């Protein structure tokens, strides 16, 4: 999967001090990328938009 054109953004729950954060790229057609902000050149997970929405909805419900 080519994520070269991904525009990454940190989670809105991330603090300004860095730490354990995830970055999300949702600007690509048909996929959502997720990676560790501490390792931007490392692996990324890829989800379909519906799966990503379901995950975010469930996390928000449990918060």
Buried (B, 14 or more C-beta within 10 A) or exposed (E): EEEEEBEBBBEEEBEEEEEEBBBBBBEBEEBBBBBBBEEEEEEBEBBEEEEBEEEEEEEEEEE
